[in-house]
Amino acid sequence: MRQALGEAGWHNYSLFLRDDGLLVGYVETTDFPRALERMAANDVNSRWQAEMAGFFEGVPGRKADEQIVPLAQVFYLP
């Protein structure tokens, strides 16, 4: 999975989980829609989605990676 993410353009990928179940991810990529598309086409991702489905709540019939909602950046200090 790690290799597949890197090859799809995902870099510095982190997930953060709050006690109430809120999951927030952080990833650096030059083209987020393309990175999602490339992962969706990868068999490694399909296997991961199937194995991890029970850990995610959301829209029935949609995989966890199909429910990602990008957050707007409101502050950046280089």
The first five atom37 places (N, CA, C, CB, O) and aatype in JSON, in Angstrom:
{
  "aatype": [12, 1, 5, 0, 10, 7, 6, 0, 7, 17, 8, 2, 18, 15, 10, 13, 10, 1, 3, 3, 7, 10, 10, 19, 7, 18, 19, 6, 16, 16, 3, 13, 14, 1, 0, 10, 6, 1, 12, 0, 0, 2, 3, 19, 2, 15, 1, 17, 5, 0, 6, 12, 0, 7, 13, 13, 6, 7, 19, 14, 7, 1, 11, 0, 3, 6, 5, 9, 19, 14, 10, 0, 5, 19, 13, 18, 10, 14],
  "atom_mask": [
    [1, 1, 1, 1, 1],
    [1, 1, 1, 1, 1],
    [1, 1, 1, 1, 1],
    [1, 1, 1, 1, 1],
    [1, 1, 1, 1, 1],
    [1, 1, 1, 0, 1],
    [1, 1, 1, 1, 1],
    [1, 1, 1, 1, 1],
    [1, 1, 1, 0, 1],
    [1, 1, 1, 1, 1],
    [1, 1, 1, 1, 1],
    [1, 1, 1, 1, 1],
    [1, 1, 1, 1, 1],
    [1, 1, 1, 1, 1],
    [1, 1, 1, 1, 1],
    [1, 1, 1, 1, 1],
    [1, 1, 1, 1, 1],
    [1, 1, 1, 1, 1],
    [1, 1, 1, 1, 1],
    [1, 1, 1, 1, 1],
    [1, 1, 1, 0, 1],
    [1, 1, 1, 1, 1],
    [1, 1, 1, 1, 1],
    [1, 1, 1, 1, 1],
    [1, 1, 1, 0, 1],
    [1, 1, 1, 1, 1],
    [1, 1, 1, 1, 1],
    [1, 1, 1, 1, 1],
    [1, 1, 1, 1, 1],
    [1, 1, 1, 1, 1],
    [1, 1, 1, 1, 1],
    [1, 1, 1, 1, 1],
    [1, 1, 1, 1, 1],
    [1, 1, 1, 1, 1],
    [1, 1, 1, 1, 1],
    [1, 1, 1, 1, 1],
    [1, 1, 1, 1, 1],
    [1, 1, 1, 1, 1],
    [1, 1, 1, 1, 1],
    [1, 1, 1, 1, 1],
    [1, 1, 1, 1, 1],
    [1, 1, 1, 1, 1],
    [1, 1, 1, 1, 1],
    [1, 1, 1, 1, 1],
    [1, 1, 1, 1, 1],
    [1, 1, 1, 1, 1],
    [1, 1, 1, 1, 1],
    [1, 1, 1, 1, 1],
    [1, 1, 1, 1, 1],
    [1, 1, 1, 1, 1],
    [1, 1, 1, 1, 1],
    [1, 1, 1, 1, 1],
    [1, 1, 1, 1, 1],
    [1, 1, 1, 0, 1],
    [1, 1, 1, 1, 1],
    [1, 1, 1, 1, 1],
    [1, 1, 1, 1, 1],
    [1, 1, 1, 0, 1],
    [1, 1, 1, 1, 1],
    [1, 1, 1, 1, 1],
    [1, 1, 1, 0, 1],
    [1, 1, 1, 1, 1],
    [1, 1, 1, 1, 1],
    [1, 1, 1, 1, 1],
    [1, 1, 1, 1, 1],
    [1, 1, 1, 1, 1],
    [1, 1, 1, 1, 1],
    [1, 1, 1, 1, 1],
    [1, 1, 1, 1, 1],
    [1, 1, 1, 1, 1],
    [1, 1, 1, 1, 1],
    [1, 1, 1, 1, 1],
    [1, 1, 1, 1, 1],
    [1, 1, 1, 1, 1],
    [1, 1, 1, 1, 1],
    [1, 1, 1, 1, 1],
    [1, 1, 1, 1, 1],
    [1, 1, 1, 1, 1]
  ],
  "atom_positions": [
    [[0.82, -1.18, 0.0], [0.0, 0.0, 0.0], [0.87, 1.25, 0.0], [-0.94, -0.01, 1.2], [0.61, 2.2, -0.74]],
    [[1.9, 1.25, 0.82], [2.78, 2.43, 0.88], [3.41, 2.71, -0.48], [3.88, 2.23, 1.94], [3.46, 3.85, -0.92]],
    [[3.89, 1.66, -1.14], [4.49, 1.83, -2.46], [3.46, 2.33, -3.47], [5.1, 0.49, -2.94], [3.76, 3.22, -4.27]],
    [[2.26, 1.78, -3.42], [1.2, 2.19, -4.34], [0.83, 3.66, -4.13], [-0.04, 1.31, -4.17], [0.63, 4.39, -5.1]],
    [[0.74, 4.09, -2.89], [0.43, 5.49, -2.6], [1.51, 6.41, -3.18], [0.3, 5.71, -1.09], [1.19, 7.41, -3.82]],
    [[2.77, 6.06, -2.96], [3.86, 6.87, -3.49], [3.85, 6.94, -5.01], [0.0, 0.0, 0.0], [4.04, 8.0, -5.59]],
    [[3.61, 5.8, -5.65], [3.57, 5.77, -7.11], [2.38, 6.56, -7.66], [3.5, 4.32, -7.6], [2.43, 7.05, -8.79]],
    [[1.31, 6.68, -6.86], [0.13, 7.44, -7.28], [0.27, 8.93, -7.0], [-1.11, 6.9, -6.59], [-0.6, 9.72, -7.37]],
    [[1.38, 9.32, -6.35], [1.62, 10.74, -6.11], [1.28, 11.22, -4.71], [0.0, 0.0, 0.0], [1.27, 12.42, -4.46]],
    [[1.01, 10.29, -3.79], [0.73, 10.66, -2.4], [2.05, 10.74, -1.63], [-0.24, 9.62, -1.72], [2.84, 9.79, -1.65]],
    [[2.29, 11.86, -0.96], [3.52, 12.06, -0.2], [3.18, 12.66, 1.17], [4.52, 12.97, -0.97], [2.2, 13.39, 1.3]],
    [[3.98, 12.35, 2.17], [3.77, 12.88, 3.53], [2.33, 12.67, 3.98], [4.13, 14.37, 3.58], [1.68, 13.6, 4.44]],
    [[1.85, 11.46, 3.83], [0.47, 11.11, 4.14], [0.34, 10.75, 5.62], [-0.01, 9.93, 3.26], [1.07, 9.91, 6.13]],
    [[-0.59, 11.41, 6.3], [-0.84, 11.17, 7.73], [-2.34, 11.1, 7.97], [-0.2, 12.28, 8.62], [-3.12, 11.75, 7.27]],
    [[-2.73, 10.31, 8.97], [-4.12, 10.26, 9.41], [-4.15, 10.6, 10.89], [-4.76, 8.86, 9.14], [-3.26, 10.2, 11.65]],
    [[-5.18, 11.34, 11.31], [-5.36, 11.73, 12.7], [-6.76, 11.31, 13.12], [-5.14, 13.27, 12.9], [-7.73, 11.58, 12.4]],
    [[-6.89, 10.66, 14.27], [-8.18, 10.16, 14.74], [-8.5, 10.74, 16.11], [-8.18, 8.62, 14.79], [-7.71, 10.63, 17.05]],
    [[-9.66, 11.35, 16.21], [-10.14, 11.88, 17.48], [-10.91, 10.79, 18.22], [-11.03, 13.15, 17.25], [-11.38, 9.84, 17.6]],
    [[-11.04, 10.91, 19.53], [-11.73, 9.91, 20.34], [-13.17, 9.65, 19.88], [-11.73, 10.34, 21.78], [-13.68, 8.54, 20.03]],
    [[-13.83, 10.68, 19.34], [-15.22, 10.51, 18.91], [-15.34, 9.91, 17.5], [-15.94, 11.84, 18.95], [-16.45, 9.77, 16.98]],
    [[-14.21, 9.57, 16.89], [-14.24, 8.91, 15.59], [-13.95, 9.81, 14.4], [0.0, 0.0, 0.0], [-13.86, 9.32, 13.27]],
    [[-13.81, 11.11, 14.62], [-13.48, 12.01, 13.52], [-12.09, 11.65, 12.98], [-13.52, 13.5, 13.97], [-11.12, 11.61, 13.73]],
    [[-12.01, 11.39, 11.7], [-10.75, 11.03, 11.05], [-10.38, 12.14, 10.07], [-10.85, 9.65, 10.32], [-11.17, 12.49, 9.19]],
    [[-9.19, 12.69, 10.21], [-8.69, 13.74, 9.33], [-7.36, 13.27, 8.75], [-8.53, 15.12, 10.09], [-6.49, 12.81, 9.48]],
    [[-7.23, 13.39, 7.45], [-6.0, 13.0, 6.8], [-5.28, 14.2, 6.21], [0.0, 0.0, 0.0], [-5.89, 15.22, 5.9]],
    [[-3.98, 14.05, 6.06], [-3.13, 15.07, 5.46], [-2.27, 14.39, 4.41], [-2.26, 15.82, 6.54], [-1.65, 13.36, 4.68]],
    [[-2.22, 14.96, 3.24], [-1.37, 14.41, 2.18], [-0.86, 15.57, 1.33], [-2.15, 13.37, 1.31], [-1.55, 16.56, 1.12]],
    [[0.35, 15.41, 0.84], [0.9, 16.38, -0.1], [0.95, 15.7, -1.47], [2.33, 16.87, 0.34], [1.42, 14.57, -1.59]],
    [[0.46, 16.4, -2.48], [0.47, 15.9, -3.85], [0.32, 17.08, -4.8], [-0.67, 14.85, -4.08], [-0.25, 18.11, -4.43]],
    [[0.81, 16.94, -6.0], [0.7, 18.03, -6.97], [-0.68, 18.07, -7.62], [1.78, 17.9, -8.03], [-1.08, 19.12, -8.14]],
    [[-1.41, 16.95, -7.61], [-2.72, 16.89, -8.26], [-3.59, 15.9, -7.49], [-2.59, 16.47, -9.77], [-3.57, 14.7, -7.77]],
    [[-4.35, 16.39, -6.51], [-5.12, 15.52, -5.64], [-6.15, 14.67, -6.39], [-5.81, 16.34, -4.59], [-6.22, 13.47, -6.15]],
    [[-6.96, 15.25, -7.28], [-7.92, 14.4, -8.02], [-7.22, 13.28, -8.81], [-8.75, 15.27, -8.98], [-7.72, 12.15, -8.86]],
    [[-6.1, 13.59, -9.4], [-5.35, 12.57, -10.16], [-4.77, 11.51, -9.22], [-4.22, 13.23, -10.99], [-4.77, 10.32, -9.56]],
    [[-4.28, 11.91, -8.06], [-3.75, 10.95, -7.09], [-4.85, 10.0, -6.62], [-3.13, 11.69, -5.89], [-4.61, 8.8, -6.48]],
    [[-6.05, 10.52, -6.36], [-7.19, 9.68, -5.99], [-7.53, 8.71, -7.12], [-8.41, 10.54, -5.65], [-7.76, 7.52, -6.88]],
    [[-7.57, 9.22, -8.32], [-7.89, 8.4, -9.5], [-6.89, 7.27, -9.68], [-7.92, 9.28, -10.76], [-7.27, 6.13, -9.95]],
    [[-5.62, 7.59, -9.53], [-4.58, 6.57, -9.71], [-4.67, 5.5, -8.63], [-3.19, 7.23, -9.68], [-4.45, 4.32, -8.91]],
    [[-4.99, 5.88, -7.4], [-5.14, 4.88, -6.34], [-6.39, 4.03, -6.58], [-5.22, 5.55, -4.97], [-6.35, 2.82, -6.36]],
    [[-7.48, 4.64, -7.01], [-8.72, 3.9, -7.25], [-8.54, 2.81, -8.3], [-9.84, 4.85, -7.68], [-9.23, 1.8, -8.28]],
    [[-7.61, 3.03, -9.22], [-7.36, 2.06, -10.29], [-6.4, 0.95, -9.87], [-6.82, 2.77, -11.51], [-6.15, 0.03, -10.65]],
    [[-5.87, 1.02, -8.67], [-4.86, 0.07, -8.22], [-5.5, -1.07, -7.42], [-3.8, 0.79, -7.36], [-6.32, -0.83, -6.54]],
    [[-5.14, -2.31, -7.74], [-5.69, -3.47, -7.06], [-5.38, -3.47, -5.57], [-5.17, -4.74, -7.7], [-6.17, -3.97, -4.77]],
    [[-4.24, -2.93, -5.18], [-3.88, -2.85, -3.77], [-4.93, -2.04, -3.02], [-2.47, -2.22, -3.59], [-5.33, -2.41, -1.91]],
    [[-5.38, -0.96, -3.61], [-6.4, -0.12, -3.0], [-7.72, -0.87, -2.87], [-6.6, 1.16, -3.81], [-8.39, -0.77, -1.84]],
    [[-8.09, -1.61, -3.88], [-9.34, -2.38, -3.83], [-9.32, -3.38, -2.68], [-9.59, -3.13, -5.16], [-10.3, -3.52, -1.95]],
    [[-8.21, -4.06, -2.51], [-8.08, -5.02, -1.4], [-8.13, -4.31, -0.05], [-6.77, -5.82, -1.53], [-8.77, -4.79, 0.88]],
    [[-7.46, -3.17, 0.06], [-7.45, -2.41, 1.3], [-8.86, -1.93, 1.63], [-6.49, -1.22, 1.21], [-9.31, -2.07, 2.77]],
    [[-9.56, -1.38, 0.64], [-10.92, -0.89, 0.85], [-11.83, -2.0, 1.37], [-11.49, -0.31, -0.45], [-12.62, -1.79, 2.29]],
    [[-11.73, -3.19, 0.78], [-12.56, -4.32, 1.2], [-12.24, -4.73, 2.64], [-12.37, -5.5, 0.25], [-13.14, -5.02, 3.42]],
    [[-10.96, -4.77, 2.97], [-10.54, -5.21, 4.3], [-10.88, -4.19, 5.38], [-9.06, -5.48, 4.32], [-11.19, -4.57, 6.51]],
    [[-10.84, -2.91, 5.05], [-11.03, -1.86, 6.05], [-12.46, -1.32, 6.1], [-10.08, -0.73, 5.77], [-12.76, -0.48, 6.94]],
    [[-13.35, -1.78, 5.24], [-14.71, -1.23, 5.13], [-15.44, -1.18, 6.46], [-15.52, -2.04, 4.14], [-16.18, -0.23, 6.72]],
    [[-15.25, -2.18, 7.31], [-15.95, -2.22, 8.59], [-15.53, -1.15, 9.58], [0.0, 0.0, 0.0], [-16.21, -0.94, 10.58]],
    [[-14.44, -0.47, 9.31], [-13.94, 0.56, 10.22], [-14.43, 1.96, 9.85], [-12.42, 0.55, 10.23], [-14.17, 2.92, 10.57]],
    [[-15.14, 2.08, 8.74], [-15.59, 3.39, 8.27], [-17.11, 3.45, 8.2], [-15.0, 3.7, 6.89], [-17.76, 2.5, 7.76]],
    [[-17.66, 4.57, 8.65], [-19.08, 4.85, 8.49], [-19.2, 5.89, 7.4], [-19.74, 5.33, 9.83], [-18.28, 6.67, 7.16]],
    [[-20.32, 5.89, 6.74], [-20.52, 6.9, 5.71], [-21.69, 6.54, 4.83], [0.0, 0.0, 0.0], [-22.66, 5.93, 5.29]],
    [[-21.6, 6.9, 3.59], [-22.67, 6.66, 2.63], [-22.65, 5.18, 2.24], [-22.52, 7.57, 1.39], [-21.65, 4.69, 1.72]],
    [[-23.76, 4.46, 2.47], [-23.81, 3.05, 2.09], [-23.52, 2.87, 0.59], [-25.18, 2.44, 2.44], [-24.03, 3.62, -0.24]],
    [[-22.71, 1.87, 0.29], [-22.38, 1.6, -1.1], [-21.21, 2.39, -1.65], [0.0, 0.0, 0.0], [-20.82, 2.19, -2.8]],
    [[-20.65, 3.28, -0.84], [-19.48, 4.05, -1.28], [-18.29, 3.69, -0.42], [-19.76, 5.58, -1.21], [-18.4, 3.58, 0.8]],
    [[-17.15, 3.5, -1.05], [-15.92, 3.18, -0.35], [-15.4, 4.41, 0.41], [-14.84, 2.66, -1.33], [-15.77, 5.54, 0.1]],
    [[-14.56, 4.16, 1.39], [-14.02, 5.26, 2.2], [-13.32, 6.31, 1.34], [-13.04, 4.72, 3.25], [-13.48, 7.5, 1.57]],
    [[-12.55, 5.86, 0.34], [-11.83, 6.83, -0.49], [-12.73, 7.59, -1.45], [-10.74, 6.14, -1.26], [-12.29, 8.56, -2.07]],
    [[-13.97, 7.17, -1.6], [-14.92, 7.89, -2.44], [-15.67, 8.96, -1.64], [-15.92, 6.91, -3.06], [-16.49, 9.7, -2.19]],
    [[-15.39, 9.02, -0.34], [-16.08, 9.97, 0.54], [-15.14, 11.04, 1.09], [-16.72, 9.23, 1.7], [-15.51, 11.79, 1.99]],
    [[-13.94, 11.12, 0.55], [-12.97, 12.12, 1.0], [-13.47, 13.52, 0.64], [-11.57, 11.86, 0.37], [-13.85, 13.78, -0.5]],
    [[-13.47, 14.39, 1.62], [-13.88, 15.77, 1.42], [-12.68, 16.66, 1.74], [-15.13, 16.15, 2.31], [-12.32, 16.79, 2.91]],
    [[-12.05, 17.27, 0.73], [-10.9, 18.14, 1.0], [-11.33, 19.34, 1.85], [-10.27, 18.63, -0.33], [-12.41, 19.91, 1.67]],
    [[-10.47, 19.7, 2.79], [-10.7, 20.88, 3.63], [-10.01, 22.08, 3.0], [-10.19, 20.64, 5.07], [-8.94, 21.96, 2.4]],
    [[-10.61, 23.24, 3.15], [-10.01, 24.47, 2.64], [-8.89, 24.92, 3.56], [-11.08, 25.59, 2.5], [-9.07, 24.97, 4.78]],
    [[-7.75, 25.23, 3.0], [-6.65, 25.76, 3.79], [-6.97, 27.2, 4.16], [-5.29, 25.67, 3.01], [-7.3, 28.02, 3.3]],
    [[-6.87, 27.51, 5.44], [-7.18, 28.85, 5.9], [-5.97, 29.59, 6.45], [-8.24, 28.8, 6.95], [-6.04, 30.79, 6.72]],
    [[-4.85, 28.88, 6.61], [-3.63, 29.53, 7.08], [-2.44, 28.68, 6.69], [-3.67, 29.74, 8.62], [-2.5, 27.45, 6.75]],
    [[-1.38, 29.32, 6.28], [-0.15, 28.62, 5.93], [1.03, 29.53, 6.28], [-0.12, 28.23, 4.42], [1.07, 30.69, 5.89]],
    [[1.99, 28.99, 7.02], [3.19, 29.72, 7.38], [4.38, 28.88, 6.96], [3.22, 30.05, 8.92], [4.7, 27.89, 7.62]],
    [[5.05, 29.26, 5.87], [6.2, 28.46, 5.42], [7.42, 28.62, 6.32], [6.57, 28.85, 4.0], [8.46, 28.02, 6.07]]
  ]
}
